[in-house]
């Protein structure tokens, strides 16, 4: 049905006649990547603490892409930090085979500390915006 409506182009934008008025025919870019847990947390942070930036990202159609990129960066950084901490603390597969509970405790500790770093650096840090 949309194709039956009168269309016009002015100032580089396409307009559709609705009733007596021409309104912009806005198309948001289609982003298929998931925003994940990090993107959802940052979205909530932006909504509550930076509403102007949040609204700007929505209106320009860049919010989903921004959050998907941030989620990818946060997950990549988390994996890197965990690998570095495992190496620094000598948490090996040998420890896993010898004492599984000690390995689990160590990995849980590493994972928790790495998540805190990500939250501080990328999700809730004022400079991240």
DRENTORKOL-3810 file (N, C-alpha, C; in nm, 4 decimals):
REM DRENTORKOL-3810
@n.u->0.0804; n.v->-0.1184; n.w->0.0000; ca.u->0.0000; ca.v->0.0000; ca.w->0.0000; c.u->0.0855; c.v->0.1259; c.w->0.0000
@n.u->0.2032; n.v->0.1201; n.w->0.0584; ca.u->0.2885; ca.v->0.2374; ca.w->0.0687; c.u->0.3301; c.v->0.2862; c.w->-0.0697
@n.u->0.3463; n.v->0.1958; n.w->-0.1654; ca.u->0.3881; ca.v->0.2338; ca.w->-0.2993; c.u->0.2805; c.v->0.3118; c.w->-0.3732
@n.u->0.1546; n.v->0.3031; n.w->-0.3301; ca.u->0.0461; ca.v->0.3744; ca.w->-0.3959; c.u->0.0408; c.v->0.5211; c.w->-0.3530
@n.u->0.1082; n.v->0.5559; n.w->-0.2450; ca.u->0.1080; ca.v->0.6938; ca.w->-0.1971; c.u->0.2006; c.v->0.7793; c.w->-0.2830
@n.u->0.1681; n.v->0.9067; n.w->-0.2908; ca.u->0.2499; ca.v->0.9999; ca.w->-0.3684; c.u->0.3805; c.v->1.0275; c.w->-0.2949
@n.u->0.4892; n.v->1.0234; n.w->-0.3710; ca.u->0.6216; ca.v->1.0456; ca.w->-0.3146; c.u->0.6877; c.v->1.1615; c.w->-0.3877
@n.u->0.7770; n.v->1.2295; n.w->-0.3154; ca.u->0.8567; ca.v->1.3354; ca.w->-0.3764; c.u->0.9911; c.v->1.3413; c.w->-0.3053
@n.u->1.0877; n.v->1.4007; n.w->-0.3720; ca.u->1.2209; ca.v->1.4145; ca.w->-0.3143; c.u->1.2569; c.v->1.5623; c.w->-0.3113
@n.u->1.3044; n.v->1.6081; n.w->-0.1971; ca.u->1.3501; ca.v->1.7459; ca.w->-0.1824; c.u->1.4613; c.v->1.7481; c.w->-0.0792
@n.u->1.5627; n.v->1.8285; n.w->-0.1033; ca.u->1.6753; ca.v->1.8417; ca.w->-0.0106; c.u->1.7428; c.v->1.7084; c.w->0.0182
@n.u->1.7416; n.v->1.6196; n.w->-0.0769; ca.u->1.8069; ca.v->1.4910; ca.w->-0.0593; c.u->1.7285; c.v->1.3918; c.w->0.0247
@n.u->1.6062; n.v->1.4263; n.w->0.0648; ca.u->1.5224; ca.v->1.3360; ca.w->0.1441; c.u->1.3971; c.v->1.3009; c.w->0.0659
@n.u->1.3474; n.v->1.1832; n.w->0.0905; ca.u->1.2235; ca.v->1.1404; ca.w->0.0258; c.u->1.1065; c.v->1.1672; c.w->0.1190
@n.u->0.9964; n.v->1.2189; n.w->0.0631; ca.u->0.8772; ca.v->1.2522; ca.w->0.1400; c.u->0.7587; c.v->1.1755; c.w->0.0846
@n.u->0.6631; n.v->1.1443; n.w->0.1731; ca.u->0.5417; ca.v->1.0720; ca.w->0.1365; c.u->0.4225; c.v->1.1603; c.w->0.1708
@n.u->0.3275; n.v->1.1678; n.w->0.0800; ca.u->0.2066; ca.v->1.2456; ca.w->0.1042; c.u->0.1128; c.v->1.1651; c.w->0.1933
@n.u->0.0823; n.v->1.2207; n.w->0.3099; ca.u->-0.0108; ca.v->1.1590; ca.w->0.4041; c.u->-0.1176; c.v->1.2643; c.w->0.4321
@n.u->-0.2367; n.v->1.2409; n.w->0.3814; ca.u->-0.3419; ca.v->1.3422; ca.w->0.3932; c.u->-0.3037; c.v->1.4629; c.w->0.3087
@n.u->-0.2951; n.v->1.5773; n.w->0.3714; ca.u->-0.2564; ca.v->1.7001; ca.w->0.3027; c.u->-0.1107; c.v->1.7375; c.w->0.3244
@n.u->-0.0334; n.v->1.6542; n.w->0.3946; ca.u->0.1027; ca.v->1.6896; ca.w->0.4329; c.u->0.2038; c.v->1.5893; c.w->0.3790
@n.u->0.3204; n.v->1.6413; n.w->0.3435; ca.u->0.4329; ca.v->1.5552; ca.w->0.3085; c.u->0.5166; c.v->1.5362; c.w->0.4339
@n.u->0.5419; n.v->1.4112; n.w->0.4689; ca.u->0.6259; ca.v->1.3824; ca.w->0.5852; c.u->0.7481; c.v->1.3041; c.w->0.5381
@n.u->0.8615; n.v->1.3201; n.w->0.6077; ca.u->0.9825; ca.v->1.2474; ca.w->0.5662; c.u->0.9613; c.v->1.0963; c.w->0.5751
@n.u->1.0080; n.v->1.0262; n.w->0.4745; ca.u->1.0023; ca.v->0.8808; ca.w->0.4731; c.u->1.1335; c.v->0.8291; c.w->0.5302
@n.u->1.1392; n.v->0.8216; n.w->0.6621; ca.u->1.2624; ca.v->0.7840; ca.w->0.7308; c.u->1.2791; c.v->0.6327; c.w->0.7327
@n.u->1.3981; n.v->0.5886; n.w->0.6997; ca.u->1.4316; ca.v->0.4464; ca.w->0.7021; c.u->1.5506; c.v->0.4283; c.w->0.7952
@n.u->1.5355; n.v->0.3468; n.w->0.8961; ca.u->1.6462; ca.v->0.3189; ca.w->0.9860; c.u->1.7300; c.v->0.2059; c.w->0.9292
@n.u->1.8631; n.v->0.2149; n.w->0.9480; ca.u->1.9478; ca.v->0.1060; ca.w->0.8995; c.u->1.9160; c.v->-0.0229; c.w->0.9747
@n.u->1.9270; n.v->-0.1331; n.w->0.9041; ca.u->1.8950; ca.v->-0.2615; ca.w->0.9648; c.u->2.0223; c.v->-0.3252; c.w->1.0200
@n.u->2.0270; n.v->-0.3415; n.w->1.1508; ca.u->2.1418; ca.v->-0.4023; ca.w->1.2188; c.u->2.0979; c.v->-0.5378; c.w->1.2696
@n.u->2.1702; n.v->-0.6420; n.w->1.2318; ca.u->2.1308; ca.v->-0.7778; ca.w->1.2687; c.u->2.2122; c.v->-0.8351; c.w->1.3837
@n.u->2.3208; n.v->-0.7687; n.w->1.4216; ca.u->2.4023; ca.v->-0.8216; ca.w->1.5311; c.u->2.3310; c.v->-0.8009; c.w->1.6651
@n.u->2.3440; n.v->-0.8962; n.w->1.7562; ca.u->2.2817; ca.v->-0.8789; ca.w->1.8883; c.u->2.3600; c.v->-0.7787; c.w->1.9714
@n.u->2.2909; n.v->-0.7102; n.w->2.0632; ca.u->2.3607; ca.v->-0.6148; ca.w->2.1492; c.u->2.4141; c.v->-0.6824; c.w->2.2746
@n.u->2.3689; n.v->-0.7991; n.w->2.3074; ca.u->2.4223; ca.v->-0.8774; ca.w->2.4182; c.u->2.4046; c.v->-0.8107; c.w->2.5535
@n.u->2.4637; n.v->-0.8735; n.w->2.6536; ca.u->2.4486; ca.v->-0.8255; ca.w->2.7914; c.u->2.5176; c.v->-0.6912; c.w->2.8116
@n.u->2.6366; n.v->-0.6744; n.w->2.7510; ca.u->2.7111; ca.v->-0.5491; ca.w->2.7681; c.u->2.6374; c.v->-0.4335; c.w->2.7015
@n.u->2.5835; n.v->-0.4568; n.w->2.5850; ca.u->2.5078; ca.v->-0.3536; ca.w->2.5153; c.u->2.3817; c.v->-0.3152; c.w->2.5909
@n.u->2.3141; n.v->-0.4137; n.w->2.6485; ca.u->2.1923; ca.v->-0.3843; ca.w->2.7256; c.u->2.2245; c.v->-0.3037; c.w->2.8507
@n.u->2.3337; n.v->-0.3384; n.w->2.9184; ca.u->2.3721; ca.v->-0.2624; ca.w->3.0379; c.u->2.4075; c.v->-0.1185; c.w->3.0014
@n.u->2.4813; n.v->-0.1008; n.w->2.8914; ca.u->2.5205; ca.v->0.0339; ca.w->2.8513; c.u->2.3989; c.v->0.1140; c.w->2.8042
@n.u->2.3044; n.v->0.0484; n.w->2.7395; ca.u->2.1814; ca.v->0.1148; ca.w->2.6964; c.u->2.1066; c.v->0.1689; c.w->2.8174
@n.u->2.0922; n.v->0.0874; n.w->2.9224; ca.u->2.0256; ca.v->0.1325; ca.w->3.0453; c.u->2.1006; c.v->0.2495; c.w->3.1075
@n.u->2.2334; n.v->0.2418; n.w->3.1069; ca.u->2.3160; ca.v->0.3499; ca.w->3.1614; c.u->2.2931; c.v->0.4790; c.w->3.0830
@n.u->2.2929; n.v->0.4694; n.w->2.9497; ca.u->2.2699; ca.v->0.5883; ca.w->2.8675; c.u->2.1312; c.v->0.6471; c.w->2.8920
@n.u->2.0306; n.v->0.5609; n.w->2.8996; ca.u->1.8939; ca.v->0.6078; ca.w->2.9242; c.u->1.8848; c.v->0.6872; c.w->3.0533
@n.u->1.9501; n.v->0.6397; n.w->3.1580; ca.u->1.9383; ca.v->0.7016; ca.w->3.2898; c.u->2.0310; c.v->0.8205; c.w->3.3092
@n.u->2.1527; n.v->0.8139; n.w->3.2562; ca.u->2.2531; ca.v->0.9162; ca.w->3.2876; c.u->2.2887; c.v->1.0095; c.w->3.1724
@n.u->2.2597; n.v->0.9713; n.w->3.0504; ca.u->2.2900; ca.v->1.0535; ca.w->2.9334; c.u->2.1721; c.v->1.0513; c.w->2.8360
@n.u->2.0558; n.v->1.1021; n.w->2.8794; ca.u->1.9373; ca.v->1.0931; ca.w->2.7938; c.u->1.9510; c.v->1.1677; c.w->2.6611
@n.u->2.0253; n.v->1.2781; n.w->2.6588; ca.u->2.0415; ca.v->1.3528; ca.w->2.5329; c.u->2.1176; c.v->1.2694; c.w->2.4302
@n.u->2.2265; n.v->1.2069; n.w->2.4725; ca.u->2.3038; ca.v->1.1210; ca.w->2.3827; c.u->2.2200; c.v->1.0004; c.w->2.3394
@n.u->2.1485; n.v->0.9431; n.w->2.4337; ca.u->2.0627; ca.v->0.8280; ca.w->2.4038; c.u->1.9601; c.v->0.8643; c.w->2.2966
@n.u->1.8927; n.v->0.9771; n.w->2.3144; ca.u->1.7925; ca.v->1.0204; ca.w->2.2165; c.u->1.8566; c.v->1.0522; c.w->2.0822
@n.u->1.9739; n.v->1.1131; n.w->2.0829; ca.u->2.0437; ca.v->1.1436; ca.w->1.9580; c.u->2.0765; c.v->1.0147; c.w->1.8823
@n.u->2.1254; n.v->0.9138; n.w->1.9541; ca.u->2.1570; ca.v->0.7857; ca.w->1.8898; c.u->2.0312; c.v->0.7201; c.w->1.8326
@n.u->1.9202; n.v->0.7310; n.w->1.9030; ca.u->1.7949; ca.v->0.6741; ca.w->1.8525; c.u->1.7505; c.v->0.7476; c.w->1.7267
@n.u->1.7493; n.v->0.8806; n.w->1.7333; ca.u->1.6982; ca.v->0.9604; ca.w->1.6221; c.u->1.7842; c.v->0.9505; c.w->1.4970
@n.u->1.9140; n.v->0.9277; n.w->1.5143; ca.u->2.0011; ca.v->0.9133; ca.w->1.3976; c.u->2.0074; c.v->0.7690; c.w->1.3487
@n.u->1.9438; n.v->0.6774; n.w->1.4218; ca.u->1.9420; ca.v->0.5372; ca.w->1.3809; c.u->2.0715; c.v->0.4642; c.w->1.4084
@n.u->2.1533; n.v->0.5165; n.w->1.4991; ca.u->2.2841; ca.v->0.4577; ca.w->1.5264; c.u->2.2895; c.v->0.3803; c.w->1.6577
@n.u->2.1814; n.v->0.3794; n.w->1.7350; ca.u->2.1857; ca.v->0.3176; ca.w->1.8680; c.u->2.2212; c.v->0.1703; c.w->1.8615
@n.u->2.1507; n.v->0.0935; n.w->1.7796; ca.u->2.1714; ca.v->-0.0514; ca.w->1.7767; c.u->2.3131; c.v->-0.0858; c.w->1.7307
@n.u->2.3622; n.v->-0.0152; n.w->1.6295; ca.u->2.4978; ca.v->-0.0390; ca.w->1.5801; c.u->2.6009; c.v->-0.0039; c.w->1.6879
@n.u->2.5803; n.v->0.1089; n.w->1.7540; ca.u->2.6686; ca.v->0.1524; ca.w->1.8625; c.u->2.6738; c.v->0.0476; c.w->1.9730
@n.u->2.5577; n.v->-0.0032; n.w->2.0139; ca.u->2.5528; ca.v->-0.1022; ca.w->2.1216; c.u->2.6100; c.v->-0.2368; c.w->2.0779
@n.u->2.5869; n.v->-0.2763; n.w->1.9537; ca.u->2.6442; ca.v->-0.4022; ca.w->1.9035; c.u->2.7963; c.v->-0.3930; c.w->1.8989
@n.u->2.8488; n.v->-0.2787; n.w->1.8548; ca.u->2.9943; ca.v->-0.2586; ca.w->1.8536; c.u->3.0509; c.v->-0.2630; c.w->1.9951
@n.u->2.9847; n.v->-0.1937; n.w->2.0877; ca.u->3.0314; ca.v->-0.1911; ca.w->2.2261; c.u->3.0283; c.v->-0.3312; c.w->2.2860
@n.u->2.9241; n.v->-0.4078; n.w->2.2579; ca.u->2.9143; ca.v->-0.5445; ca.w->2.3092; c.u->3.0307; c.v->-0.6295; c.w->2.2571
@n.u->3.0604; n.v->-0.6169; n.w->2.1276; ca.u->3.1716; ca.v->-0.6926; ca.w->2.0694; c.u->3.3037; c.v->-0.6518; c.w->2.1349
@n.u->3.3265; n.v->-0.5216; n.w->2.1519; ca.u->3.4495; ca.v->-0.4733; ca.w->2.2148; c.u->3.4616; c.v->-0.5232; c.w->2.3581
@n.u->3.3515; n.v->-0.5163; n.w->2.4336; ca.u->3.3544; ca.v->-0.5601; ca.w->2.5728; c.u->3.3822; c.v->-0.7095; c.w->2.5835
@n.u->3.3193; n.v->-0.7901; n.w->2.4990; ca.u->3.3410; ca.v->-0.9349; ca.w->2.5042; c.u->3.4836; c.v->-0.9709; c.w->2.4642
@n.u->3.5349; n.v->-0.9035; n.w->2.3619; ca.u->3.6726; ca.v->-0.9279; ca.w->2.3187; c.u->3.7709; c.v->-0.8899; c.w->2.4287
@n.u->3.7466; n.v->-0.7750; n.w->2.4916; ca.u->3.8341; ca.v->-0.7286; ca.w->2.6006; c.u->3.8253; c.v->-0.8237; c.w->2.7192
@n.u->3.7053; n.v->-0.8719; n.w->2.7514; ca.u->3.6884; ca.v->-0.9662; ca.w->2.8622; c.u->3.7694; c.v->-1.0933; c.w->2.8371
@n.u->3.7600; n.v->-1.1489; n.w->2.7173; ca.u->3.8349; ca.v->-1.2706; ca.w->2.6846; c.u->3.9855; c.v->-1.2469; c.w->2.6965
@n.u->4.0306; n.v->-1.1309; n.w->2.6526; ca.u->4.1737; ca.v->-1.0976; ca.w->2.6600; c.u->4.2198; c.v->-1.0845; c.w->2.8053
@n.u->4.1420; n.v->-1.0149; n.w->2.8872; ca.u->4.1778; ca.v->-0.9966; ca.w->3.0285; c.u->4.1813; c.v->-1.1310; c.w->3.1003
@n.u->4.0831; n.v->-1.2162; n.w->3.0745; ca.u->4.0803; ca.v->-1.3487; ca.w->3.1390; c.u->4.2044; c.v->-1.4290; c.w->3.1008
@n.u->4.2397; n.v->-1.4290; n.w->2.9729; ca.u->4.3586; ca.v->-1.5032; ca.w->2.9290; c.u->4.4849; c.v->-1.4484; c.w->2.9949
@n.u->4.4959; n.v->-1.3166; n.w->3.0060; ca.u->4.6135; ca.v->-1.2571; ca.w->3.0686; c.u->4.6201; c.v->-1.2899; c.w->3.2173
@n.u->4.5073; n.v->-1.2858; n.w->3.2855; ca.u->4.5048; ca.v->-1.3176; ca.w->3.4281; c.u->4.5357; c.v->-1.4649; c.w->3.4528
@n.u->4.4835; n.v->-1.5537; n.w->3.3676; ca.u->4.5133; ca.v->-1.6962; ca.w->3.3818; c.u->4.6634; c.v->-1.7200; c.w->3.3709
@n.u->4.7240; n.v->-1.6537; n.w->3.2741; ca.u->4.8682; ca.v->-1.6702; ca.w->3.2548; c.u->4.9459; c.v->-1.6123; c.w->3.3722
@n.u->4.9081; n.v->-1.4944; n.w->3.4191; ca.u->4.9792; ca.v->-1.4292; ca.w->3.5292; c.u->4.9666; c.v->-1.5079; c.w->3.6596
@n.u->4.8518; n.v->-1.5703; n.w->3.6811; ca.u->4.8281; ca.v->-1.6447; ca.w->3.8050; c.u->4.8567; c.v->-1.7936; c.w->3.7902
@n.u->4.9068; n.v->-1.8327; n.w->3.6741; ca.u->4.9456; ca.v->-1.9708; ca.w->3.6456; c.u->4.8307; c.v->-2.0692; c.w->3.6686
@n.u->4.7153; n.v->-2.0351; n.w->3.6156; ca.u->4.5990; ca.v->-2.1243; ca.w->3.6211; c.u->4.6028; c.v->-2.2060; c.w->3.4917
@n.u->4.6381; n.v->-2.3321; n.w->3.5046; ca.u->4.6611; ca.v->-2.4162; ca.w->3.3872; c.u->4.5647; c.v->-2.5346; c.w->3.3838
@n.u->4.5691; n.v->-2.6056; n.w->3.2715; ca.u->4.4904; ca.v->-2.7280; ca.w->3.2583; c.u->4.5430; c.v->-2.8352; c.w->3.3542
@n.u->4.6687; n.v->-2.8252; n.w->3.3879; ca.u->4.7265; ca.v->-2.9196; ca.w->3.4839; c.u->4.6604; c.v->-2.9026; c.w->3.6202
@n.u->4.6411; n.v->-2.7774; n.w->3.6631; ca.u->4.5712; ca.v->-2.7514; ca.w->3.7886; c.u->4.4278; c.v->-2.8040; c.w->3.7806
@n.u->4.3665; n.v->-2.7870; n.w->3.6659; ca.u->4.2294; ca.v->-2.8343; ca.w->3.6459; c.u->4.2207; c.v->-2.9856; c.w->3.6648
@n.u->4.3189; n.v->-3.0575; n.w->3.6141; ca.u->4.3156; ca.v->-3.2030; ca.w->3.6273; c.u->4.3538; c.v->-3.2486; c.w->3.7685
@n.u->4.4365; n.v->-3.1713; n.w->3.8380; ca.u->4.4796; ca.v->-3.2095; ca.w->3.9724; c.u->4.3791; c.v->-3.1714; c.w->4.0810
@n.u->4.3263; n.v->-3.0483; n.w->4.0733; ca.u->4.2356; ca.v->-2.9988; ca.w->4.1768; c.u->4.1278; c.v->-2.9128; c.w->4.1111
@n.u->4.0188; n.v->-2.9791; n.w->4.0741; ca.u->3.9133; ca.v->-2.9099; ca.w->4.0000; c.u->3.8503; c.v->-2.7962; c.w->4.0792
@n.u->3.8300; n.v->-2.8144; n.w->4.2070; ca.u->3.7669; ca.v->-2.7093; ca.w->4.2871; c.u->3.8570; c.v->-2.5863; c.w->4.2981
@n.u->3.9862; n.v->-2.6063; n.w->4.3124; ca.u->4.0787; ca.v->-2.4922; ca.w->4.3165; c.u->4.0778; c.v->-2.4192; c.w->4.1826
@n.u->4.0719; n.v->-2.4948; n.w->4.0729; ca.u->4.0673; ca.v->-2.4343; ca.w->3.9398; c.u->3.9383; c.v->-2.3536; c.w->3.9225
@n.u->3.8252; n.v->-2.4087; n.w->3.9663; ca.u->3.6968; ca.v->-2.3396; ca.w->3.9566; c.u->3.6980; c.v->-2.2117; c.w->4.0396
@n.u->3.7500; n.v->-2.2188; n.w->4.1627; ca.u->3.7588; ca.v->-2.0993; ca.w->4.2466; c.u->3.8440; c.v->-1.9919; c.w->4.1798
@n.u->3.9575; n.v->-2.0327; n.w->4.1266; ca.u->4.0475; ca.v->-1.9379; ca.w->4.0617; c.u->3.9825; c.v->-1.8757; c.w->3.9377
@n.u->3.9168; n.v->-1.9581; n.w->3.8572; ca.u->3.8534; ca.v->-1.9066; ca.w->3.7354; c.u->3.7346; c.v->-1.8151; c.w->3.7677
@n.u->3.6567; n.v->-1.8500; n.w->3.8698; ca.u->3.5467; ca.v->-1.7620; ca.w->3.9107; c.u->3.5994; c.v->-1.6276; c.w->3.9588
@n.u->3.7079; n.v->-1.6311; n.w->4.0333; ca.u->3.7691; ca.v->-1.5077; ca.w->4.0805; c.u->3.8189; c.v->-1.4229; c.w->3.9634
@n.u->3.8866; n.v->-1.4860; n.w->3.8705; ca.u->3.9376; ca.v->-1.4158; ca.w->3.7524; c.u->3.8222; c.v->-1.3568; c.w->3.6718
@n.u->3.7194; n.v->-1.4359; n.w->3.6500; ca.u->3.6056; ca.v->-1.3896; ca.w->3.5707; c.u->3.5366; c.v->-1.2695; c.w->3.6372
@n.u->3.5187; n.v->-1.2755; n.w->3.7679; ca.u->3.4553; ca.v->-1.1650; ca.w->3.8398; c.u->3.5386; c.v->-1.0379; c.w->3.8305
@n.u->3.6681; n.v->-1.0496; n.w->3.8491; ca.u->3.7559; ca.v->-0.9320; ca.w->3.8406; c.u->3.7594; c.v->-0.8754; c.w->3.6993
@n.u->3.7611; n.v->-0.9625; n.w->3.6000; ca.u->3.7615; ca.v->-0.9170; ca.w->3.4607; c.u->3.6314; c.v->-0.8445; c.w->3.4266
@n.u->3.5189; n.v->-0.8967; n.w->3.4743; ca.u->3.3907; ca.v->-0.8295; ca.w->3.4503; c.u->3.3874; c.v->-0.6913; c.w->3.5145
@n.u->3.4431; n.v->-0.6787; n.w->3.6331; ca.u->3.4485; ca.v->-0.5478; ca.w->3.7000; c.u->3.5307; c.v->-0.4481; c.w->3.6188
@n.u->3.6386; n.v->-0.4948; n.w->3.5608; ca.u->3.7212; ca.v->-0.4076; ca.w->3.4766; c.u->3.6411; c.v->-0.3603; c.w->3.3558
@n.u->3.5697; n.v->-0.4508; n.w->3.2921; ca.u->3.4882; ca.v->-0.4152; ca.w->3.1752; c.u->3.3801; c.v->-0.3148; c.w->3.2140
@n.u->3.3147; n.v->-0.3395; n.w->3.3256; ca.u->3.2106; ca.v->-0.2466; ca.w->3.3704; c.u->3.2675; c.v->-0.1069; c.w->3.3932
@n.u->3.3843; n.v->-0.1000; n.w->3.4552; ca.u->3.4459; ca.v->0.0304; ca.w->3.4818; c.u->3.4971; c.v->0.0971; c.w->3.3554
@n.u->3.5606; n.v->0.0224; n.w->3.2677; ca.u->3.6244; ca.v->0.0798; ca.w->3.1485; c.u->3.5258; c.v->0.1134; c.w->3.0370
@n.u->3.4285; n.v->0.0249; n.w->3.0114; ca.u->3.3448; ca.v->0.0412; ca.w->2.8932; c.u->3.1986; c.v->0.0705; c.w->2.9183
@n.u->3.1421; n.v->0.0179; n.w->3.0241; ca.u->2.9976; ca.v->0.0270; ca.w->3.0404; c.u->2.9556; c.v->0.1512; c.w->3.1193
@n.u->3.0154; n.v->0.1759; n.w->3.2355; ca.u->2.9707; ca.v->0.2839; ca.w->3.3220; c.u->3.0677; c.v->0.4009; c.w->3.3312
@n.u->3.1795; n.v->0.3929; n.w->3.2659; ca.u->3.2783; ca.v->0.5007; ca.w->3.2717; c.u->3.2280; c.v->0.6204; c.w->3.1929
@n.u->3.2430; n.v->0.7388; n.w->3.2513; ca.u->3.1988; ca.v->0.8621; ca.w->3.1851; c.u->3.2707; c.v->0.8832; c.w->3.0525
@n.u->3.3969; n.v->0.8433; n.w->3.0435; ca.u->3.4728; ca.v->0.8627; ca.w->2.9197; c.u->3.4298; c.v->0.7668; c.w->2.8105
@n.u->3.3542; n.v->0.6623; n.w->2.8448; ca.u->3.3118; ca.v->0.5639; ca.w->2.7455; c.u->3.2048; c.v->0.6197; c.w->2.6537
@n.u->3.1393; n.v->0.7249; n.w->2.6972; ca.u->3.0285; ca.v->0.7822; ca.w->2.6194; c.u->3.0788; c.v->0.8726; c.w->2.5107
END
